[in-house]
Every structure is written in structure tokens, then in C-alpha cells.
Amino acid sequence: MAEIEIRPFAEGDADDVLSVILPIQREEFGIDITADAQPDLRVIPDFYQSGKGQFWVAVKDGVIVGTLGLKDIGHNQAALRKMFVAAEVRGREHGVAARLLDHLFAHARDAGLTDIFLGTTDKFVAAHRFYEKNGFTEIAKSALPRAFPLMAVDSKFYRYKVG
């Protein structure tokens, strides 16, 4: 089995990031969303890799197979966004999602973050189980901080207390 490397997003990764995210959104889950509707993915360094934020990619055999963004929203809080793992490397045997999340949690602790929030769609049932298993608690939309970047497709929300 090829080794999977987790590293920060680098210049030149943008098209490969889109090639992971868009097929999962559109083909697997039938979400009618385009790259243009996600402008953050064209400005990852400015949008995610500023303040206490970061954006990671999982790479296998030189190809990006997973993504995870952390957006600094101020007040030592952040939003987890764009967590996607290609179907061929999903599951416990590969551990890609868990390793991406481990990098996020370590970064959050080192950066002094206190809370991580996320929004997701009702369709991502396996993701809900994964988040809950990893310490996220479901919250009401009204409990989100004002600065949380809401997406139109988000209908379920979670909070993780960094500690």
C-alpha cells in the first residue's frame, strides 16, 4: 500500500483540490454546486492559510486524494471546511480522514484555538458519524458564532472544544 502524506496546501495544488472535491459533491452526493460557487477554493492561501487557519492535502503517489480546510473566524475560533476524501482511500484501513483531522487538531492546539465549528449537509451521513466519533457535538444553527461562514447547502452544525 502506498504511503499517504499529509501536508499543507502549496501553490499549484488548486486544480487538484477541485478535482477531488467537485466529483464528490456533484456525482456522489448530487449537490448542484460548481467551482464558481466556491470561490474560496481559488484563493486558498488568502482564505484559509491566514491568521490561525490552514489547509491540508493528503497525497498518494503524487496525487491529491484528500482535503481539509480550517478558516480562522476570530476570537480563537475556526471553521472546519472542505473535508473530502476520494472514495478509493476512504475508510479505516487508509486512515486518511483521521490523519487529516489529527493535523487539524494539533494545529488548533498549537495556535491557541478554543472552538472549531463546522457545517455540513444532511446527505453526508458517514461524515456525521465520523465527526461525532471524533469529539464533535451537534449544535443548533443559532449557536454558531456570527463570523461563521455559512454555506447555502449546510443544514447540520457541529462544535469541537479544543482542549
N, C-alpha and C positions, 0 to 999 in steps of 0.2 A: 504494500500500500504506500502510495506517495505521501511524503510529508506535506503537511499543510502549514504554511507560515502565516502568522497574523502580524500585520504591520500597518503603520499609519498611511493614509491616503497620500499619494505622491502625484506631482504634476504628470500628466499623461495617462492617469487612470480613469478619467471621467467617462470615456466611451465604454470602457469595460465595465464600469459600475452600472451604467444604464443597461448594458447587455445582460446583467444579472437581474436587476430589479424589474424592468418592464415586462419581460415574459412571465414572471411570477405573478405580477399584478394583473396583467391583461389576459394571459392564456390560462394559467392555473386557476385564478380566482374570479375571472370575468369582470374585473373592475375596469370601467371605461375611463382610463386615465392615460395621458400622454406625457412625454418628456417635457413638453412645453408647460404643462400644468404643474411641474415640479422644478421650478427654476433654481431651487437650492442645489440641485444636482449638477448644475453648470457652474456653480461658484462655491464648491465645497470648501476650499481654503478660507474664503471670507465668511461663509455662513456657519461652518462647523468648527474649523480649526482656529478659532479666535477665542479670547477670554479663557474660560476653563473648559472649552469644548474640544472635541477631537472627532476624527472619522477614521475608522479602521477598515481594512480589507483583509479577507482570507484568500490566500493564493496557493493554488495547487498546480504543479507543473507549468508555472509561469502564467497561469490563467486565474483571474479573479473569480472566486466561487462563493464569496460571502461579503456582506457589507454591514456596517453598524455606525450610526452617527450619534454624537452627543452634542446637543446645542445648548450653549450657555444662555440661560434666560435671566440671569441676575440673581442677587440675594442668595448666593451659594446654592442655587437650584439649576437643574438642567433638564432638558427633554431628550429622551431616547427616541431616535427616529431611524428609519430606513434599515431596520434589521431584516436582512434577506439572506437566505442560504439556498444555493442551487440544489435542486432535487437529488442529484446524484451523490451529494455529500451530506445529506441530511441524516439525522439520527444519531443515537448514542455511540454507535461504532466509530463514527468520524469525529464527533465532538466539536464540530465547527461552531455551532451556535453557543455552546457552553464556553468555548475558548474565547470567542469574541466578547461575550458578556464578562468573563474574568478580566479581560483587558480593560473593559469599561469600568468595572468596579474598582480595580486597582488605581486607575487614573482618577476616578471620582474621589477616592480616599486621599490620594496624594495632592489633589487640587483643593481639598477642603470643602467639597460639596456636601450638603446635608440631605438633599432630596433629589430623586430622579423621577420624572413623570413621563408617562407615555400614553399615546392614544392609538387605538387600533380599530379595525373593523370587526364586526360580528363574524365575518367569514373565516377569520384566522383562528379557528378553534384550537388547533395544535399549539399555536403560539400562546394562546391564553394559558393553557396548561403549563407550558414552558416557563412563562413569566411567573405564574403563581408558585411553581415548584422552586423558583429561584428567588423567592422573597418579596415579590411584588404583591401588593394588596389592591384589589379593585376599589375605586373611589367614584363618587358621583362627578359628573362634568362640572358641577358648581363648586367642587372642592379644588379645581385646578387653579394655579396662580394666574393672575391677569396676563402675565407675559407669555404664557404657554402658547406655542404656535399651533393653533387648531387647524386640522385638515378637514375638508368637507366630508371625506369618507369615514372619519373617526366617529365611532359610536360607543366605544368601551374604553375606559380610562383606568390607569394604574399608577401607584406611587411606590417607590422604594426608598426607605430611610437608610441613608448611608451611615455606617457606624462601624 
